[in-house]
C-alpha cells in the first residue's frame, strides 16, 4: 500500500516576546507591514476577508479567516486557487513564543505542488525571520522586498 502525503510548507521560529504580542503582530496589519506586506485592508478576525498588498511587486491577495483562537491559532485561506494557512502560537517559558506556519492544499500536478510548497516554505521562513527581528529588536530587515530585486536574471 502506497502512502502519499500532500506537499506542505512548514516554517517555525522562536520569538522572544509574549504570545499576545506575537499574535497581535500577525493580526494587526499596521504591525505586520513592518516585516511582511506593505498594506493590509484590516485586522484578521473570524470570518473577515482582508486584502494584503506587496506594492513593491504590484501584487496583492485576499486572505479569509475561517478560524481564530486568540493567542493560539489562526486558520485562513488565501491565493488563487486558494490554499490553507495555519498559524500556531505556542507560549514558551521566559515570555517567548514558538510561531509555526503550515501552508497546504496546493493544486496542479505533483511536481507543481512540490514546487509551490518549497516556495511557500522559503517565503514563510523569511516572514518569521522578519517578525523575529521586528518584535525582538525593532529592526525592519526588508527581507520580503529584497527577495526579488529588479535586475536579477530570471526574475
Secondary structure per residue as TSV (DSSP state, phi and psi in degrees):
chain	resnum	aa	ss	phi	psi
A	1	X	-	360.0	126.2
A	2	X	-	-88.8	130.6
A	3	X	-	-103.1	124.5
A	4	X	-	-112.1	133.2
A	5	X	-	-107.2	140.7
A	6	X	-	-74.5	133.0
A	7	X	-	-57.4	129.0
A	8	X	E	-132.9	131.5
A	9	X	E	-84.2	134.9
A	10	X	E	-139.0	134.5
A	11	X	E	-145.7	146.5
A	12	X	E	-148.0	152.5
A	13	X	E	-154.8	135.9
A	14	X	E	-81.0	125.4
A	15	X	E	-118.5	122.0
A	16	X	S	-83.3	65.6
A	17	X	S	-146.8	154.7
A	18	X	-	-60.0	149.6
A	19	X	H	-57.3	-39.1
A	20	X	H	-62.6	-35.7
A	21	X	H	-71.9	-40.4
A	22	X	H	-67.6	-42.7
A	23	X	H	-59.5	-46.8
A	24	X	H	-61.2	-34.9
A	25	X	H	-64.9	-26.2
A	26	X	H	-87.7	-35.2
A	27	X	H	-86.8	-23.0
A	28	X	-	-97.8	111.8
A	29	X	H	-63.3	-24.4
A	30	X	H	-65.7	-30.7
A	31	X	H	-86.2	-46.2
A	32	X	H	-57.7	-33.0
A	33	X	T	-64.5	-14.0
A	34	X	T	-72.8	-21.1
A	35	X	T	-140.0	0.0
A	36	X	S	-135.7	-89.7
A	37	X	-	-91.9	168.3
A	38	X	S	-90.5	-23.8
A	39	X	E	-154.4	137.9
A	40	X	E	-127.8	140.0
A	41	X	S	-78.5	-13.5
A	42	X	S	179.5	175.3
A	43	X	-	-73.3	149.7
A	44	X	-	-74.8	127.9
A	45	X	-	-153.2	158.5
A	46	X	T	-55.2	126.2
A	47	X	T	81.3	-9.9
A	48	X	-	-72.3	147.4
A	49	X	E	-119.0	123.4
A	50	X	E	-123.2	156.6
A	51	X	E	-109.3	127.1
A	52	X	E	-111.1	138.6
A	53	X	E	-124.6	143.6
A	54	X	E	-118.4	85.2
A	55	X	T	-64.3	-27.9
A	56	X	T	-64.3	-22.0
A	57	X	T	-108.6	-8.0
A	58	X	T	67.7	32.8
A	59	X	E	-125.9	157.8
A	60	X	E	-151.2	166.7
A	61	X	E	-149.9	161.7
A	62	X	E	-107.0	133.5
A	63	X	E	-116.6	130.9
A	64	X	E	-119.1	122.8
A	65	X	E	-83.4	123.6
A	66	X	E	-101.3	-21.3
A	67	X	E	-155.4	139.4
A	68	X	E	-145.6	128.8
A	69	X	E	-123.6	109.5
A	70	X	T	-48.3	129.0
A	71	X	T	66.1	11.4
A	72	X	T	-130.0	-47.0
A	73	X	E	-160.1	142.8
A	74	X	E	-132.8	129.6
A	75	X	E	-119.1	127.3
A	76	X	E	-143.7	162.8
A	77	X	E	-118.7	143.1
A	78	X	E	-152.9	165.1
A	79	X	T	89.2	176.6
A	80	X	T	-143.2	105.5
A	81	X	T	-71.5	153.6
A	82	X	T	-67.8	143.8
A	83	X	E	-120.9	166.6
A	84	X	E	-101.9	136.7
A	85	X	E	-121.9	128.3
A	86	X	E	-119.1	119.8
A	87	X	E	-101.3	127.0
A	88	X	E	-121.3	127.7
A	89	X	E	-111.5	116.6
A	90	X	E	-113.7	119.2
A	91	X	E	-70.5	130.0
A	92	X	E	-117.0	167.5
A	93	X	T	-63.1	155.0
A	94	X	T	72.5	35.6
A	95	X	T	53.7	44.3
A	96	X	E	-119.7	162.2
A	97	X	E	-136.1	134.0
A	98	X	E	-96.3	116.8
A	99	X	E	-105.3	121.9
A	100	X	E	-120.6	141.9
A	101	X	E	-126.3	132.7
A	102	X	E	-124.7	134.0
A	103	X	E	-127.8	126.8
A	104	X	E	-151.3	172.8
A	105	X	-	94.4	27.1
A	106	X	-	-67.9	149.6
A	107	X	-	-108.6	173.8
A	108	X	S	102.7	-169.1
A	109	X	S	-69.0	169.0
A	110	X	H	-56.0	-45.2
A	111	X	H	-63.1	-40.2
A	112	X	H	-65.5	-39.1
A	113	X	H	-64.4	-42.5
A	114	X	H	-62.9	-43.9
A	115	X	H	-60.0	-43.6
A	116	X	H	-64.0	-41.9
A	117	X	H	-64.9	-39.7
A	118	X	H	-65.3	-45.5
A	119	X	H	-61.7	-41.4
A	120	X	H	-66.4	-38.3
A	121	X	H	-60.1	-46.4
A	122	X	H	-62.7	-42.3
A	123	X	H	-63.3	-47.6
A	124	X	H	-69.2	-29.9
A	125	X	H	-62.4	-42.7
A	126	X	H	-64.4	-41.4
A	127	X	H	-59.9	-46.3
A	128	X	H	-67.0	-38.5
A	129	X	H	-64.0	-41.3
A	130	X	H	-65.3	-40.1
A	131	X	H	-62.7	-42.5
A	132	X	H	-60.4	-47.4
A	133	X	H	-61.8	-43.1
A	134	X	H	-68.4	-49.5
A	135	X	H	-70.7	-36.8
A	136	X	H	-85.7	-33.8
A	137	X	H	-126.7	-6.1
A	138	X	-	70.5	24.2
A	139	X	-	-100.3	132.2
A	140	X	-	-100.6	106.8
A	141	X	-	-84.8	-17.9
A	142	X	-	68.6	28.9
A	143	X	T	-61.9	-41.4
A	144	X	T	-71.5	-45.2
A	145	X	T	-64.9	-29.3
A	146	X	T	-90.0	-1.8
A	147	X	T	-70.0	-35.9
A	148	X	T	-130.5	66.4
A	149	X	-	-69.8	149.3
A	150	X	T	-61.8	146.4
A	151	X	T	93.5	-9.2
A	152	X	-	-81.3	124.6
A	153	X	T	-55.8	138.0
A	154	X	T	83.5	5.8
A	155	X	-	-106.2	360.0
